[in-house]
């Protein structure tokens, strides 16, 4: 059977196919924002064409499609969700608007000149109903069902397409929320109804309500899309499983995702660290930095000892989304990032981007501002005739005119300005990486840099150089980095059980019981997702804190029966992790447990990419030479055709490798070894 | 060292590193502290100074807690000369005797940062403690006899000596505060926060070298100074007056106390002169000069190019003189009580500055923010039999308007602090929240209106408790609207006992019995420019959202709306607006 990964991005749909012979093929086709399922099927048609098959023949041989999409993220960020209503506990209808007094998170406290937050549900569509659940789960006031009915009818009359039901303390007892959902579903057929206990059953109502409202707001869009996609794939002959890439780095069936849209936020970028982990699996310690530099953003993921980190602290745009998400940081730096001069006379690059339209000045589509891609072109790094395999011709004259504008303000020549833009954006990216790594107390020099994105391979080595990173890995599919991540990922699901207790009062038998329950749940759920029992791998963790703290640390829990020894080991791991993260531990203060987690993953059936062997004579792969600028000096640089390189080949900078979808720049002093899967592994040659 | 060449990229990276480290420090504190006020509400501040006591980075905090902390740094440098070592940590909370602090609950841990044996920087982590001793928990009670009655006064002392905690000294301190174990955790967390700063700055120094980093520091200050002078030059020369009053000083009741400022701009320099403010009071609302300095600088910054917001430092302060002769309410001297200073006089200092600066720069006008409506409740939680102290910012209104935007809903203290969650408060404290919503018709009206007010009610499910309302203001006095905008509406609070409503005034002490509830109806922020100039569509939206009533739309905003659809009646609106106020 073939396996397919499809990442639908803002501009391109990336499709990777692994066939029975172990050959990995990549296809890129334009995304159709108005009709994404058609765009996706076109990409599949393109793939089928490459196998000289009809779509039906091709799909008939596909066992699973793993799919990531920016649909949810984009609907939220561009404000294109649906009219949404909220039914909430009476006297508390402004939780999502007051939002704990948090002013715009993206701006300094000294900036008062920002518009107030506009909640996704305006106040007139937030309706309170009589009900009250307490912190201990006790129902103090029964749900007033007639008020719910009235509210539902009022919202229906106002034309809402989605409703979020958000009651206080519903994480402790969801009875009132569940009943309200039933009433709404009956009273407003066809409306997308979501309750807070279904989306995020944990305490702290602002975070839970906000996340639930986000899910409702984008819910119908995701639901319609997935329903349509399942239908069309079925009609086109697909009989396999459609799995969605989730924000937490796991995958789930499309059917499961239809009522939980918020879990598709960041679907796509969440897969990038998996790509890095796969590519860097032979690096010592599995300490890896996953970077993905596209047109407008630079996504960073830090993998420590093979662990892909997650967070529950995310903001998406100006909205709080508190589900567990793969902790990638995105900063405004990409090929389209615009260079400008600020009021302190400093050269800045980004976060404004020329995007895909008009795009960088060199695209000749009307862009007047100098961008990173313009600098890359003027430095000779990217070809004017082979950008996306020649699909987009680039114009150096236009790039030069745009760069000159900024150069004049800085009193620098075009070449100096070009170099300054290149160095500035690299420093900014390097600094952002430091922000992610050092924030967790890690020395970035202990990591290998795994580079993805169309623009990443141009800048990767320079970023590594600034950070003192020794090893850089660039795959030939760098431009389809997230799709590759989906492809190599394990399938799985997270399970959790609350267990509030100080460490001294934990009952080990009870904990063993909780883990057994979760393992049973997991086996059942994974069976539905095409896995046999034997290949399921369980990872146990506990959320712990010193009693009284407001945040938890997730620490590993050994497998097997949970005994006194296991408890001791877990507590020791907590103290150590606290010190590692925050520089101190408090042995005199009791630690406590909050939640036990089980992550169940199914190892993917092993796959083997067909390996390639180089000829050893790399000069045959040279397609031309061109003048590039390295550190301000013009250097005649050989340009290699990536497809003609193979395992065992080695070359030395200065050199350029052109792939259809990206360009690898190797500066002087660097050695590039090609491995058996045609990945480029670069390090300092001296 | 003077001719070390620095390239713009290094400068920019070093600059941003200082800022980022401060944000990281606050993250570490939030993640490890146990005080609700520190961990969830963010009543804390951090910053970085150099070894000459010059301000390097002050990106986030409560202005009066840290903007002017160069004064204690300079004092420590002088007093401990020859006795400052790597691994030392100093603690102080004293407004007097070299502490230059705003009030006693805000303890500050200062750490000197060395590189290759040389003292280069200081960092500070300051946070409002769960308790600081004194007559009542929380530190916001009126009528202390003098500063000593308000709690433990700790002048700058060494509490960690070359990496070793001076446990006997800390034991003495913890033994004199309530909730000693929790305070101990918070102190460990604060000290660790300064350690994180040391680690990060040393990494940076190793990477770029001492000379390059120090040359960047000079360059940062020079660039900021040039940019700030440029901003000041844009202001027409002249003297601009502003004022603000707190309801009373908690001792002499119902007599407002005034902060008055004259901001004089001459060329590229500013003098901020508080000489006309009221004299220092017996009551607890006094503020020391360092806090006045901090609030003045913090307020002034808001009026400059927002492109500079992340880059303020010593250079910002060089063209500015803050004048306040000793003995005023903005320059209190020993033994004046200062417990209520931050929530009252500091906030009024900001109000006065907004009013004056808005006259100087009308296109950057900022109206007064909602008054604090705070209280500190102390009692026993029957569920655990443990003592607790509770405060929150939930009952406050939000931000004042600015030229161009309505006030930010819910924001408190420049947005540097946060509110709590109902669920978390109910888990932590024996109170049940009855209501927490936007209060209609309590916004300071304007072309750009203030954030709406808040209505808040919570019932005491524990035994009888004390409630100190020292951080409540705005029952007699208002924050100014600017350019014709309306002021912050007045606020009030009551204790509900059965069917009875008992007035619960600010700056006083109250008892709240089991089963009583506390009801606060709080005014929102003030407005900018006359309400009759507000876009009628925005008024319609406010009415649809229940923030403004249809009657108020007509009377105050001069907008006529259809009572069913809230659509704007253009003709009638024009007629109302022609008729004027």
HADDOCK unambig.tbl for C-alpha pairs under 7 A between the chains (distance, minus, plus):
assign (segid A and resid 91 and name CA) (segid B and resid 435 and name CA) 4.76 0.50 0.50
assign (segid A and resid 91 and name CA) (segid B and resid 436 and name CA) 6.12 0.50 0.50
assign (segid A and resid 91 and name CA) (segid B and resid 437 and name CA) 6.32 0.50 0.50
assign (segid A and resid 92 and name CA) (segid B and resid 435 and name CA) 6.13 0.50 0.50
assign (segid A and resid 92 and name CA) (segid B and resid 436 and name CA) 5.41 0.50 0.50
assign (segid A and resid 92 and name CA) (segid B and resid 437 and name CA) 5.70 0.50 0.50
assign (segid A and resid 93 and name CA) (segid B and resid 437 and name CA) 6.51 0.50 0.50
assign (segid A and resid 94 and name CA) (segid B and resid 437 and name CA) 5.44 0.50 0.50
assign (segid A and resid 94 and name CA) (segid B and resid 438 and name CA) 6.52 0.50 0.50
assign (segid A and resid 98 and name CA) (segid B and resid 409 and name CA) 5.71 0.50 0.50
assign (segid A and resid 98 and name CA) (segid B and resid 410 and name CA) 4.81 0.50 0.50
assign (segid A and resid 100 and name CA) (segid B and resid 410 and name CA) 6.95 0.50 0.50
assign (segid A and resid 100 and name CA) (segid B and resid 418 and name CA) 5.54 0.50 0.50
assign (segid A and resid 100 and name CA) (segid B and resid 419 and name CA) 4.30 0.50 0.50
assign (segid A and resid 100 and name CA) (segid B and resid 420 and name CA) 5.97 0.50 0.50
assign (segid A and resid 101 and name CA) (segid B and resid 409 and name CA) 6.98 0.50 0.50
assign (segid A and resid 101 and name CA) (segid B and resid 410 and name CA) 4.35 0.50 0.50
assign (segid A and resid 101 and name CA) (segid B and resid 411 and name CA) 4.23 0.50 0.50
assign (segid A and resid 101 and name CA) (segid B and resid 412 and name CA) 6.39 0.50 0.50
assign (segid A and resid 101 and name CA) (segid B and resid 415 and name CA) 6.80 0.50 0.50
assign (segid A and resid 101 and name CA) (segid B and resid 418 and name CA) 5.17 0.50 0.50
assign (segid A and resid 101 and name CA) (segid B and resid 419 and name CA) 5.54 0.50 0.50
assign (segid A and resid 102 and name CA) (segid B and resid 411 and name CA) 6.25 0.50 0.50
assign (segid A and resid 102 and name CA) (segid B and resid 415 and name CA) 6.38 0.50 0.50
assign (segid A and resid 102 and name CA) (segid B and resid 418 and name CA) 5.91 0.50 0.50
assign (segid A and resid 103 and name CA) (segid B and resid 408 and name CA) 6.98 0.50 0.50
assign (segid A and resid 103 and name CA) (segid B and resid 411 and name CA) 6.10 0.50 0.50
assign (segid A and resid 103 and name CA) (segid B and resid 415 and name CA) 5.59 0.50 0.50
assign (segid A and resid 108 and name CA) (segid B and resid 309 and name CA) 6.32 0.50 0.50
assign (segid A and resid 108 and name CA) (segid B and resid 310 and name CA) 6.52 0.50 0.50
assign (segid A and resid 109 and name CA) (segid B and resid 60 and name CA) 6.61 0.50 0.50
assign (segid A and resid 109 and name CA) (segid B and resid 414 and name CA) 6.23 0.50 0.50
assign (segid A and resid 109 and name CA) (segid B and resid 415 and name CA) 6.12 0.50 0.50
assign (segid A and resid 109 and name CA) (segid B and resid 416 and name CA) 6.28 0.50 0.50
assign (segid A and resid 110 and name CA) (segid B and resid 301 and name CA) 6.79 0.50 0.50
assign (segid A and resid 110 and name CA) (segid B and resid 302 and name CA) 5.42 0.50 0.50
assign (segid A and resid 110 and name CA) (segid B and resid 309 and name CA) 5.60 0.50 0.50
assign (segid A and resid 111 and name CA) (segid B and resid 302 and name CA) 6.20 0.50 0.50
assign (segid A and resid 111 and name CA) (segid B and resid 306 and name CA) 5.87 0.50 0.50
assign (segid A and resid 111 and name CA) (segid B and resid 309 and name CA) 6.37 0.50 0.50
assign (segid A and resid 112 and name CA) (segid B and resid 302 and name CA) 6.75 0.50 0.50
assign (segid A and resid 113 and name CA) (segid B and resid 402 and name CA) 6.75 0.50 0.50
assign (segid A and resid 113 and name CA) (segid B and resid 405 and name CA) 6.94 0.50 0.50
assign (segid A and resid 114 and name CA) (segid B and resid 405 and name CA) 6.96 0.50 0.50
assign (segid A and resid 115 and name CA) (segid B and resid 405 and name CA) 5.48 0.50 0.50
assign (segid A and resid 115 and name CA) (segid B and resid 406 and name CA) 6.92 0.50 0.50
assign (segid A and resid 116 and name CA) (segid B and resid 406 and name CA) 6.63 0.50 0.50
assign (segid A and resid 116 and name CA) (segid B and resid 407 and name CA) 6.57 0.50 0.50
assign (segid A and resid 116 and name CA) (segid B and resid 408 and name CA) 4.60 0.50 0.50
assign (segid A and resid 116 and name CA) (segid B and resid 409 and name CA) 6.49 0.50 0.50
assign (segid A and resid 123 and name CA) (segid B and resid 545 and name CA) 5.01 0.50 0.50
assign (segid A and resid 124 and name CA) (segid B and resid 544 and name CA) 6.08 0.50 0.50
assign (segid A and resid 124 and name CA) (segid B and resid 545 and name CA) 4.53 0.50 0.50
assign (segid A and resid 135 and name CA) (segid B and resid 423 and name CA) 6.68 0.50 0.50
assign (segid A and resid 135 and name CA) (segid B and resid 426 and name CA) 6.50 0.50 0.50
assign (segid A and resid 135 and name CA) (segid B and resid 427 and name CA) 6.01 0.50 0.50
assign (segid A and resid 168 and name CA) (segid B and resid 423 and name CA) 6.98 0.50 0.50
assign (segid A and resid 169 and name CA) (segid B and resid 423 and name CA) 6.45 0.50 0.50
assign (segid A and resid 203 and name CA) (segid B and resid 423 and name CA) 6.54 0.50 0.50
assign (segid A and resid 204 and name CA) (segid B and resid 421 and name CA) 5.65 0.50 0.50
assign (segid A and resid 204 and name CA) (segid B and resid 423 and name CA) 5.51 0.50 0.50
assign (segid A and resid 204 and name CA) (segid B and resid 424 and name CA) 6.02 0.50 0.50
assign (segid A and resid 205 and name CA) (segid B and resid 421 and name CA) 6.28 0.50 0.50
assign (segid A and resid 205 and name CA) (segid B and resid 423 and name CA) 6.37 0.50 0.50
assign (segid A and resid 206 and name CA) (segid B and resid 421 and name CA) 6.51 0.50 0.50
assign (segid A and resid 343 and name CA) (segid B and resid 307 and name CA) 6.82 0.50 0.50
assign (segid A and resid 344 and name CA) (segid B and resid 223 and name CA) 6.28 0.50 0.50
assign (segid A and resid 344 and name CA) (segid B and resid 227 and name CA) 6.34 0.50 0.50
assign (segid A and resid 346 and name CA) (segid B and resid 8 and name CA) 6.78 0.50 0.50
assign (segid A and resid 424 and name CA) (segid B and resid 9 and name CA) 5.98 0.50 0.50
assign (segid A and resid 431 and name CA) (segid B and resid 13 and name CA) 6.88 0.50 0.50
assign (segid A and resid 439 and name CA) (segid B and resid 24 and name CA) 6.63 0.50 0.50
assign (segid A and resid 548 and name CA) (segid B and resid 34 and name CA) 4.91 0.50 0.50
assign (segid A and resid 549 and name CA) (segid B and resid 32 and name CA) 5.95 0.50 0.50
assign (segid A and resid 549 and name CA) (segid B and resid 33 and name CA) 5.80 0.50 0.50
assign (segid A and resid 549 and name CA) (segid B and resid 34 and name CA) 4.45 0.50 0.50
assign (segid A and resid 550 and name CA) (segid B and resid 31 and name CA) 6.44 0.50 0.50
assign (segid A and resid 550 and name CA) (segid B and resid 34 and name CA) 6.67 0.50 0.50
assign (segid A and resid 550 and name CA) (segid B and resid 39 and name CA) 6.56 0.50 0.50
assign (segid A and resid 551 and name CA) (segid B and resid 31 and name CA) 5.35 0.50 0.50
assign (segid A and resid 582 and name CA) (segid B and resid 28 and name CA) 6.41 0.50 0.50
assign (segid A and resid 582 and name CA) (segid B and resid 192 and name CA) 6.84 0.50 0.50
assign (segid A and resid 583 and name CA) (segid B and resid 192 and name CA) 6.08 0.50 0.50
assign (segid A and resid 584 and name CA) (segid B and resid 192 and name CA) 6.35 0.50 0.50
